């Protein structure tokens, strides 16, 4: 059962136009899954890694002081240090960046030649 209302035709026309413009830009239509998202995910991960490395010494200081994740977030906000997207820090963001440091350390071989195990 199809209805050819003017609204449906307008939506259809806008959709066809947007898809043809995307195709002209080189977007591969009809591809789903990890392969289609890989470049975006890698770029976001690279940006997050760079942000984490920029603040590594600061987080080491906060950890050395024995602060909780919530206390670290409060301290960062009190110092006026913006989170990755420019907003205020939350304890969840602090936890994720600390997990990122742990992941980076476990992926990097230590100076004594061991693999960290």
N, C-alpha and C positions, 0 to 999 in steps of 0.2 A: 504494500500500500504506500504509494508515494503521493506527496502533496506538493504541488508546484506553486507555493505562495510566493509573493514578491520578496519576502524576507529570506526565504530559503534560497532563492536564486541569487540574491545579493551576497549572502554568506558564501554560497558556492563560487561565485565569481571572485570574491576576495581571496578565498582559499586557493583557487587555481592560480591567481595572479601571484600570490605570495610563494607558492611552490615553484612556479616558473622562475621567479626572481632568485630564490634560493638555489635552484639548479644552475642558473646562470652564474652565480657566485662560486660554484664548484662544490656545493653541498651534495653529498651522495644520499639521495633519498631512498628510503626503504631499507636502510641498513640499521639493524638494532644490535644491541649486545656490547660486550666489552671492547671489541675492536673499534667500534664507532666512537667510543668515549675515551679511548686510551690516551690520545693527545691532550685532551682537556684534563684528565685525571693527573697525568704526569706534570703538566704545567702547574696545577694547583698544589701538588705535592712539592714541587721545586720551590714555589713561592713560600709555602709553609716552612720548608727546611731553611730557607734563607732568613725568614723572620725569626725562627727559633735560634739560629746561629748568632744573629745580631744581639739577642738578649740572653745568651747562655751564661755569661759572667754574672749578670743580675740574678738569674734564677739560682745559680750556685750559691750566691750570697744569702738569698732568702732561705734556701734549704739548710745552709750552715747555721742559720739562726734558729732552726727547728720550727719554723712556722707551718701551720696547717695550710691546706689549699685555700681555704676561705680567707685566712689571714694574709696569705700572699696576694690574693686578689685585692683585698682592701688596701694593702700597702702599695701595690702598683697603681691603683686608682688614686690614692692619696698623693703619690708622687707625680701624678698627671701623665703617666705612661699609657698610651692608647694600646688597646688590643689590636690584633692583626687587621681587623676591618674598621678600625678607628673608634670603636666604642669602648665601654668600660669592661674590665675584666670580671669574669665569673669564676667560681671555683672549678667548674667543668672545663673551662678553657685552660686554667692552670694545670689541671690534671692531664689534659691532652698534650700540652707542650712538654710536661715532665715525662710523659710516656714517649713522646717523640725523641727526647734526649736519650732515654734508655734504649730505644730502638736503634738510634744512630750509634750509640756506644757498642751495642752488641753486633752491629753490622761492620764495625771498623776493627780490624785486628789491633791488638795492643802492641805497645812498643817492644815488649819482650819476645815478640814473635808468636805468642800463643793466639788462639782465636777467641779468647774470652771464656772458654769453657773450663 
